[in-house]
Amino acid sequence: MDTNFISAFREAAPYIHYLNGKTIVLSVGSHIVRHQNFPRLARDIALLNSLGMKIVLIHGVRGFLEDNGMAGDYVRDYRVTTHEAMEEIKRSCGSLRLDIEAALGMCFLNTPANTTKLSIAGGNFILAQPLGVLDGVDMQRTGQVRKIDSEQIKRCLANNQIVLISPVGHSVGGISYNLSLPETAAAIASALGAEKLVFLCRANGIRDEENAVIPDLSIKDALQYCQKNPQHEDIMRSFQAAQTALKNGVSRVQIIDGREDGALLKELFTRTGFGTALANNSLTQIRPAEVRDIPDLMRLIEPLIQRGNLLPRTKNDIERHLAEFVIAEHDRLVYGCAALKSFAADKAGEIYCLAVSDKGRGMGYGDLLLQSIENMAVKQGLTQLFALTTRTADWFLERGFEASDLNALPAIRRKQYIENKRNSKIFVKQPKSSPFQAA
């Protein structure tokens, strides 16, 4: 039995379910379209469409102009587009569109879905206006987005079409303008209320001081990394647009190396991802549990109940005490939980149902949950936090708890302890609040 496939499919399934029906805007640089991996990338894009995701693909043209000796001058990273360069851009867009359509059109050959016809839509979706004079330089045929015809794009997406857009917009006077690929992608994603904006470029995300890719960042932390550490030019061109998209309601922006086979699928359908995922806040958060979390709570604690680590609890038990639970969540998937039962008269609290899924082990969720419980205890005026455990004594000792005895428990909890006959180890500590909160 191929256990690797089974494990991978199970990991991908929640992401596939969540993204079904969601809009994903793909910004694909011209270097990526012309790379040898693009036919495989095109198959992956078609796969997303077949799984029910609404795909908008916008391509770049920079590589064509560079190859033809028309890179031109730049002002604040905007190309000064002459009339001659604009003509070359239009020719390049036509060539690239045909290449992309051809690659997408071959995606279902020699598969069980070879009778499926993938439909690609295009049109004058972008109303543009001239950028004008920038720092004293006439930008000529360089423009900026004035308006996106989002309703027409949505109609195409509703028909299960992949929408293919070139970085060219037309003014009300019928003049064509060259547009910045990252800015245009961000404008389209914002106008559509897209779930994700993905930049497929020649760099695999934002890197730290040791040149390692950082898998997820808040936009605030990402800005600090970009200011302190040199980043690839494609990252810097995309970053400002990423900030704009997130500010305008796009949930996630991802930056990945489009030259790597399978990078798009790994970024979208695995917890670790492949490049860098950006969000307004950290993708990891500790939050109060909600009714919708009850199935996940049961899933987390059931294995521990079966192993004898926790007392049996029913769905009704969880629902009655839901206000006591907090959830550890990463990119909307639940990886852990914990609860605080208060004994106000004794100024004591019990941490219970602390559980982390197998896939979340070693990721620090247990520590985040414990700190959240301590913060709750301090806020409620509790001066003692205690835990009862049969299997995880070392974990609590390593985190500042001390072994104690039955006398440390509130009277009502002491009675329950004697009645259940589990002979759990008792650990106590003084809770301390922390200014840190994963958000």
ABEGO torsion letter per residue (X at the ends): XBAAAAAAAAAAAAAAAAABGBBBBBBBBAAAAABAAAAAAAAAAAAAAAAGBBBBBBBBAAAAAAAAGAAEBBBGGBBBBBAAAAAAAAAAAAAAAAAAAAAAAAAABGBAAAABBBBBBBEBABBBBBAEBBGGBBAEABBBBABBBAAAAAAAAAAGBBBBBBBBBBBAAGBBBBBBAAAAAAAAAAAAGBABBBBBBABBEBBBAAGBBBABBBAAAAAAAAAABBBBAAAAAAAAAAAAAAAAGBABBBBBBAABBGAAAAAAABAAEABBBBBABBABBBBBBBAAAAAAAAAAAAAAAAAGABBBBBAAAAAAAAAABBBBBBGGBBABBBBBBBBAAAGBBBBBGBBBBAAABGAGAAAAAAAAAAAAAAAAGBABBBBBBAAAAAAAAAAGBBBBBAAABBAAAAAAAAAAGAGBBBBBBBBBBBABBBX
